[in-house]
């Protein structure tokens, strides 16, 4: 069995999923997979091979938990890598198909707050029993690339075309002064602001700054 | 006179409506044929937003410039910050083909294009160069014979073609003096009001930037301060309150925009300018010389 064989298997079994497989170096294969499909990925490995679960490595990268499930397959390391958004910080446990994952999932849960849904363990493994709920020793705050002073203005810009919020007191003042209720900003027309947002999407801003276009806000504000 | 498109920005129409009203009254009185630029977005602000994401900043600015080109109008900018962004973006696009090509690929997706056909002007240089001091003086009916100081605002010193940074501040002095004002110098005219740093360190912006300016002004016979920038007015007005609350003894000054001053000396009654929008005594100051 070669690295190429492992990748071919994963791509075949995960044909309807969004994955990315590659060889890092000799005897090292990585499959990047969506968090919702982590169990399907593990199942794909289990279906053909008899992998040994090595460990789960967790990293808090500011906005997401990066989880890397390492398996040993015939002396090759196969890593299933996924990102769990910290806003939910939840992923399905693999303990029902890989029982050996119970302790490490619990460890990650205690240190970073990630909820492994379905993990059967109910008592602490590392932390004292009276450790405060919600206090996670290795968890970091939500952190993104934009500096704090720019975040509010950028959200306003993308939602209304104006960097400062459009408040009712301002529109009332305008009307009282005999001016149109709103200045001719793009935000005053739904079509114009949509066009502007689509335009900005093409700059790659959403990815660079982790802007959630559906919710209309930065993930870390 | 050719037609112009006014770029209002965000702060003037949504916070300092009095400046927009004054601008419309002043330009109408001067027979300037203008339209409002439609569908524009925030310039965006050149300091915090410009540093935060250069691509977002450039794309938004280029879209605005392309809107003006499509309308076939030169842009007259009413706000110092907007001027800095749009003149700088225009300069980069006119001199950097890679950036221009990249921006035009983006603009093509919305059926737009930047060609560099229009001029971007600060309203100060527009009034001084395109309208002319003599024409302005003809409209002055209620001159202000008072001692006033100027805060130019950093972005008014912005020049992109190597011109003298004092070119536009000098024009502003001429315009204020055309109102009948006796200009008072306090020696710290070029010092930033602290607004950009207030976004990062409010105390520094107040005590290391704004306070020295106030102390300099207090050593003169100044009765009010004239501005060309809405962000600077905001910093002066809110900063006066904040410094006073923190125990600093300040005389406090009305902070009036030069367009408001021009409207008043052109004979527009203070009551028609919504000057109560200012958090300090601009309306009372206006009424004191307007009668």
Interface residues (C-beta under 8 A of the other chain):
Chain A: X146 X147 X149 X150 X153 X154 X156 X157 X161 X162 X163 X164 X166 X167 X170 X173 X174 X176 X177 X178 X179 X183 X184 X185 X186 X187 X189 X192 X195 X196 X198 X199 X200 X202 X203 X204 X205 X208 X209
Chain B: X8 X10 X11 X13 X14 X15 X17 X18 X20 X21 X36 X37 X38 X39 X40 X41 X42 X44 X45 X48 X49 X51 X52 X53 X55 X56 X59 X60 X63 X106 X107 X109 X110 X199 X200 X274 X277
